[in-house]
């Protein structure tokens, strides 16, 4: 039986980093491959993207991924950065890499989305694997 693949989307909030702690509690280093992912939404102004904003977003995203991978010291970790809509990109990556688990935190939003968050809700609806939602 091969190693399980675990996808962990992080967005830079302390809340999203809780997923990494949970992984350390429930998965043995020898039995998993961790993919830490960061998605930056593209913003267009009158149909034109702002190249400086894109460059800065990529730099900060890659810095975040480096910090997250250091938290997972000792684990087999790959990082992935992309632009797009987070829910869609998480699903796309999970299908491309044949992910077994997606580990995400719930949102701090109010109302129905407060329960699990709009991105998380989107992923839960579309995922073809197990989605683990980390409480705050």
C-alpha positions as YAML, in Angstrom:
chain: A
units: angstrom
residues:
- id: 1
  name: UNK
  ca: [0.00, 0.00, 0.00]
- id: 2
  name: UNK
  ca: [1.48, 3.36, -1.06]
- id: 3
  name: UNK
  ca: [1.77, 6.56, 0.85]
- id: 4
  name: UNK
  ca: [-1.39, 8.62, 1.25]
- id: 5
  name: UNK
  ca: [-1.40, 12.04, -0.39]
- id: 6
  name: UNK
  ca: [-2.61, 14.94, 1.74]
- id: 7
  name: UNK
  ca: [-3.38, 18.36, 0.24]
- id: 8
  name: UNK
  ca: [-3.28, 21.30, 2.64]
- id: 9
  name: UNK
  ca: [-4.48, 24.67, 1.33]
- id: 10
  name: UNK
  ca: [-3.09, 27.60, 3.36]
- id: 11
  name: UNK
  ca: [-3.95, 31.27, 2.97]
- id: 12
  name: UNK
  ca: [-1.55, 32.93, 5.40]
- id: 13
  name: UNK
  ca: [-3.92, 33.19, 8.33]
- id: 14
  name: UNK
  ca: [-3.00, 31.61, 11.63]
- id: 15
  name: UNK
  ca: [-6.25, 29.67, 11.35]
- id: 16
  name: UNK
  ca: [-5.18, 27.99, 8.10]
- id: 17
  name: UNK
  ca: [-1.88, 26.89, 9.68]
- id: 18
  name: UNK
  ca: [-3.83, 24.80, 12.24]
- id: 19
  name: UNK
  ca: [-4.24, 22.20, 9.48]
- id: 20
  name: UNK
  ca: [-0.51, 21.52, 9.63]
- id: 21
  name: UNK
  ca: [-0.67, 20.84, 13.37]
- id: 22
  name: UNK
  ca: [-3.55, 18.40, 12.89]
- id: 23
  name: UNK
  ca: [-1.63, 16.51, 10.23]
- id: 24
  name: UNK
  ca: [1.25, 16.03, 12.67]
- id: 25
  name: UNK
  ca: [-1.21, 14.60, 15.19]
- id: 26
  name: UNK
  ca: [-2.94, 12.08, 12.92]
- id: 27
  name: UNK
  ca: [-0.50, 11.13, 10.13]
- id: 28
  name: UNK
  ca: [2.81, 9.35, 10.54]
- id: 29
  name: UNK
  ca: [5.72, 10.93, 8.61]
- id: 30
  name: UNK
  ca: [6.49, 7.67, 6.88]
- id: 31
  name: UNK
  ca: [2.97, 7.11, 5.54]
- id: 32
  name: UNK
  ca: [2.08, 10.42, 3.87]
- id: 33
  name: UNK
  ca: [3.13, 12.84, 1.20]
- id: 34
  name: UNK
  ca: [2.09, 16.41, 2.01]
- id: 35
  name: UNK
  ca: [1.28, 18.99, -0.65]
- id: 36
  name: UNK
  ca: [0.92, 22.49, 0.80]
- id: 37
  name: UNK
  ca: [-0.93, 24.77, -1.58]
- id: 38
  name: UNK
  ca: [-1.50, 28.52, -1.78]
- id: 39
  name: UNK
  ca: [-3.92, 30.13, -4.23]
- id: 40
  name: UNK
  ca: [-3.98, 33.86, -4.91]
- id: 41
  name: UNK
  ca: [-7.06, 35.27, -6.57]
- id: 42
  name: UNK
  ca: [-6.34, 37.40, -9.62]
- id: 43
  name: UNK
  ca: [-7.78, 40.87, -9.58]
- id: 44
  name: UNK
  ca: [-8.49, 42.59, -12.87]
- id: 45
  name: UNK
  ca: [-9.19, 46.30, -13.23]
- id: 46
  name: UNK
  ca: [-11.15, 47.06, -16.41]
- id: 47
  name: UNK
  ca: [-9.96, 43.75, -17.86]
- id: 48
  name: UNK
  ca: [-6.29, 44.47, -17.18]
- id: 49
  name: UNK
  ca: [-4.25, 42.60, -14.57]
- id: 50
  name: UNK
  ca: [-1.75, 44.57, -12.56]
- id: 51
  name: UNK
  ca: [1.66, 42.98, -13.19]
- id: 52
  name: UNK
  ca: [3.30, 44.46, -10.08]
- id: 53
  name: UNK
  ca: [0.47, 43.13, -7.91]
- id: 54
  name: UNK
  ca: [0.83, 39.71, -9.53]
- id: 55
  name: UNK
  ca: [4.57, 39.63, -8.90]
- id: 56
  name: UNK
  ca: [4.13, 40.69, -5.25]
- id: 57
  name: UNK
  ca: [1.35, 38.13, -4.73]
- id: 58
  name: UNK
  ca: [3.57, 35.35, -6.08]
- id: 59
  name: UNK
  ca: [6.50, 36.39, -3.87]
- id: 60
  name: UNK
  ca: [4.35, 36.49, -0.72]
- id: 61
  name: UNK
  ca: [2.63, 33.20, -1.64]
- id: 62
  name: UNK
  ca: [5.93, 31.39, -2.09]
- id: 63
  name: UNK
  ca: [7.25, 32.83, 1.17]
- id: 64
  name: UNK
  ca: [4.15, 31.53, 2.95]
- id: 65
  name: UNK
  ca: [4.65, 28.08, 1.43]
- id: 66
  name: UNK
  ca: [8.28, 28.01, 2.55]
- id: 67
  name: UNK
  ca: [7.25, 28.87, 6.13]
- id: 68
  name: UNK
  ca: [4.52, 26.22, 6.08]
- id: 69
  name: UNK
  ca: [6.87, 23.54, 4.78]
- id: 70
  name: UNK
  ca: [9.33, 24.34, 7.58]
- id: 71
  name: UNK
  ca: [6.57, 23.61, 10.10]
- id: 72
  name: UNK
  ca: [6.30, 20.14, 8.55]
- id: 73
  name: UNK
  ca: [10.00, 19.36, 9.07]
- id: 74
  name: UNK
  ca: [10.62, 15.64, 8.69]
- id: 75
  name: UNK
  ca: [7.60, 15.06, 6.43]
- id: 76
  name: UNK
  ca: [7.81, 14.54, 2.69]
- id: 77
  name: UNK
  ca: [6.53, 17.99, 1.59]
- id: 78
  name: UNK
  ca: [5.89, 19.54, -1.80]
- id: 79
  name: UNK
  ca: [4.63, 23.09, -2.23]
- id: 80
  name: UNK
  ca: [2.39, 24.45, -4.97]
- id: 81
  name: UNK
  ca: [1.47, 28.04, -5.79]
- id: 82
  name: UNK
  ca: [-1.08, 29.18, -8.34]
- id: 83
  name: UNK
  ca: [-3.48, 31.95, -9.26]
- id: 84
  name: UNK
  ca: [-7.22, 31.45, -9.58]
- id: 85
  name: UNK
  ca: [-10.33, 30.84, -7.53]
- id: 86
  name: UNK
  ca: [-9.27, 28.91, -4.41]
- id: 87
  name: UNK
  ca: [-12.08, 26.33, -4.36]
- id: 88
  name: UNK
  ca: [-11.68, 25.53, -8.05]
- id: 89
  name: UNK
  ca: [-7.89, 25.32, -7.87]
- id: 90
  name: UNK
  ca: [-7.98, 23.07, -4.78]
- id: 91
  name: UNK
  ca: [-10.33, 20.66, -6.55]
- id: 92
  name: UNK
  ca: [-8.25, 20.76, -9.74]
- id: 93
  name: UNK
  ca: [-5.03, 19.98, -7.84]
- id: 94
  name: UNK
  ca: [-6.70, 17.20, -5.84]
- id: 95
  name: UNK
  ca: [-7.84, 15.49, -9.04]
- id: 96
  name: UNK
  ca: [-4.56, 15.98, -10.92]
- id: 97
  name: UNK
  ca: [-2.46, 14.58, -8.06]
- id: 98
  name: UNK
  ca: [-4.94, 11.86, -7.01]
- id: 99
  name: UNK
  ca: [-5.14, 13.24, -3.48]
- id: 100
  name: UNK
  ca: [-6.50, 10.99, -0.70]
- id: 101
  name: UNK
  ca: [-7.23, 13.73, 1.87]
- id: 102
  name: UNK
  ca: [-7.73, 17.48, 1.82]
- id: 103
  name: UNK
  ca: [-7.17, 19.08, 5.24]
- id: 104
  name: UNK
  ca: [-8.72, 22.55, 5.64]
- id: 105
  name: UNK
  ca: [-9.84, 24.85, 8.43]
- id: 106
  name: UNK
  ca: [-13.30, 26.22, 8.81]
- id: 107
  name: UNK
  ca: [-14.00, 29.87, 8.16]
- id: 108
  name: UNK
  ca: [-14.59, 32.70, 10.59]
- id: 109
  name: UNK
  ca: [-17.46, 34.07, 8.49]
- id: 110
  name: UNK
  ca: [-20.97, 34.53, 9.86]
- id: 111
  name: UNK
  ca: [-24.16, 32.68, 9.03]
- id: 112
  name: UNK
  ca: [-24.24, 29.40, 7.13]
- id: 113
  name: UNK
  ca: [-20.75, 29.95, 5.76]
- id: 114
  name: UNK
  ca: [-19.56, 30.32, 9.36]
- id: 115
  name: UNK
  ca: [-20.00, 26.59, 9.78]
- id: 116
  name: UNK
  ca: [-17.35, 25.61, 7.24]
- id: 117
  name: UNK
  ca: [-16.65, 28.61, 4.98]
- id: 118
  name: UNK
  ca: [-17.50, 29.25, 1.37]
- id: 119
  name: UNK
  ca: [-14.25, 27.88, -0.10]
- id: 120
  name: UNK
  ca: [-14.41, 24.85, 2.18]
- id: 121
  name: UNK
  ca: [-18.10, 24.30, 1.33]
- id: 122
  name: UNK
  ca: [-17.23, 24.40, -2.37]
- id: 123
  name: UNK
  ca: [-14.43, 21.87, -1.89]
- id: 124
  name: UNK
  ca: [-16.61, 19.53, 0.19]
- id: 125
  name: UNK
  ca: [-19.30, 19.54, -2.53]
- id: 126
  name: UNK
  ca: [-16.88, 18.79, -5.38]
- id: 127
  name: UNK
  ca: [-14.11, 16.69, -3.83]
- id: 128
  name: UNK
  ca: [-13.57, 13.12, -4.91]
- id: 129
  name: UNK
  ca: [-11.60, 12.37, -1.73]
- id: 130
  name: UNK
  ca: [-11.96, 12.72, 2.04]
- id: 131
  name: UNK
  ca: [-12.08, 16.34, 3.28]
- id: 132
  name: UNK
  ca: [-10.99, 16.87, 6.89]
- id: 133
  name: UNK
  ca: [-12.22, 20.16, 8.36]
- id: 134
  name: UNK
  ca: [-10.09, 21.46, 11.22]
- id: 135
  name: UNK
  ca: [-12.00, 23.36, 13.90]
- id: 136
  name: UNK
  ca: [-10.62, 26.68, 15.13]
...
